[in-house]
């Protein structure tokens, strides 16, 4: 969930927008803010969110079956449905696959989500620039450099 690392790894076009402002949001917490933010303690800089198992995003996904590691940085991360069974150790949110005292069915589970790490950010879009050496030929219109095609 570190934007600077993502920009370096992907050479992302979004990162080259000189007038685009992006800042980490500091979520307020403590007794005076709990009624507004719900937080009594400071939140971690990266938080987990669940998204659909078919969603395509640039977020790094958690790979539960490999000790909570994450996928590498990608422009579009490969789909990585979250497994409810982790190894080599059992985690509190793992699904039960056999009857366990004090727990009810179902004993089956399906991969129905991806879990991603995200960062609280406020992003303000600046003026748009053409990618990969393209030229701006009028407002919001780029002419691609030789060998390139696309919308930007």
N, C-alpha and C positions, 0 to 999 in steps of 0.2 A: 504493500500500500504506500510505498515511498515514490512519489511522483518523480523526483530527481533520478532515482535508479531506473525507473521505467523509461524516462526520456533517453538516458544513456543507452539502455539495452535495445530500444526499438528505433532510435533515431527518429522519434515520432514527429510528424508534421505539426501536430498540436503544440509541441514544445518549442517550435521555431517561431511562433507568433509573438513578435517582440512586444506588442502592446497588450497582450493578453495578461491579465493579472490573476494570480492564483495565490491564495494564502490559506494556511491551515487554520481552521476554526477551533478556538479553545472553548470547549463546552464548559459552561459554568456549573458549579456543584457546591455542595455544602448545605447547611441548614437554611440559609437565606434563599437558595435557588432550587431546593428540592421540589417545591410546589410547581415550579415552571419547567424544569428539565428532568425531574425524576431522579436526579443523581445526588447521592449523599457523599460519594467518594469521587476522586478524579478519574475520568474514563481513560482507558488505554488509547494511545494515538491511532491504533488500527482497531477497527471493530469488525466482527463477523456479521454478514448479512446472508440470508437465504434467497436464492433466485431460482427460477425454473430450471429443470434439467436440460432444457433445450435453448436456454438463453445464450447469446453470444455477447461477450463483453471483453474489456481489456483488463479486468480485475484478475489478480492471482487467485486461483481456486485452491482450497484445502483438499489434500489427498489423505483421507482418514486412514486408508489402509497402509500408509507408510509413515506412521508416527507423526501425523499432523504437519507434514511438510507441505509446501505449496508448489504450484506449477511455476515455471519460469515466467519472466516478463515477456508478453507478446502484444503485438498490435491488436490481435483478436485471439484471446486465449483458447486453446483447444478445450472442447467440452470435457468436463471432469465430474460426472455425477458423484455425489457424496455417498460413500458406502457407510452403512450403519454398523458394519462389522469392521473393527480395526484390529490390527495385529502389530506387534506380538502381545500387547497388553489390552485388556478390556477397559474402555472408557465409560464414564457415567451415562452417556447418551446412546451407547450401543443398543441395537435391537436385540431382543431375546429370540433365539431360534428354536428353543426347546422349552417345555414347561419349567417354570421356576416358582418356588413357593412365594406367595404374596403378589404374584403378577398374573394378569389375565391375558387371554389371547388378543390379537393374533400372533402366531409364532412365525409368520411369514412377513417379509418386508420387501419393498421395491425401492429402486433408486429413483427418487422423485424430485431431487433438488441438487443444486450446486451450492457450496458454501464458499463465499469469497471474503477476502480481507479488503476493506475500504477505509479511506481516511476522510475525516470531516474537513471539507474544503469549500471555500467560497471562490468561484471562478467567474471572472468578468471578461467577456469576450472583447478583445480590442479590434483594430482594423485587420482585415483579412489579407493574407499574402499568398501568392502563388507558390506551389510546391515544386521541388525538383528542378529549379532553374527556369520555371515558366515565367512569362511576362504578363503583367496586368495590362489589358488593352482597353478596358473601360471598367467603371465600378462593378464589382462582383463578377467580372469575367476575366478568365485567364486564357492565355495562349500557351499550349504546352511546348516545352523544349523538345528538340529532335529526339525521337525514340520513346517519348512518353505520350500516354493518352489518359484521359480521365476528366473528372469534374473540377479538379483544382490544379 
